[in-house]
Amino acid sequence: MELFSPEWMQAFGEQWNAEPELADALAKIHFNSVIGYGFENDAEPKGILTVQDGRVVSAGPYTGQKLNWDLRASRDQWQQWLDKGLNMMGLSMAYMTRKLQFRVGDYTAMIKDPRMAGPFIKSFAVMSRV
């Protein structure tokens, strides 16, 4: 299954909803977002998750939706995170070295809020289950 393809995004959404440290944690803070995922050299993200009250309510291809978050990295970098995961230190390094780009979204505000930072890190572990 190709990374960020509609099928991959659907599977990612199912895994997201099955992970209490992600879906339940974000439900507690009534997290709502449209999150785009893609590759650094592409004009637009490949796939999106629409999250309401912490749970993915739709997952699929990007078709021009307004994004709250747009996360980009190289294909190799995404694969490395899928294989090895990502912790808080790795996230900080990836952000500072621009290996992980936030085209849309406030990285600084997110990382300072443990109610969001923990689930964000967990989302990378969940990705590796797809």
Buried (B, 14 or more C-beta within 10 A) or exposed (E): EEBBBBBBBBBBBBBBBEBEBBBEBBBEEEBEBBBBBBBBEEEBBBBBBBBBEBBBEBBBBBEEBEBBBBBBBBEEBBEBBBEEBBEEEBBEEBBEEEBBBBBBBEBEEBBEEEEBBBBBBBBBBBBEEB
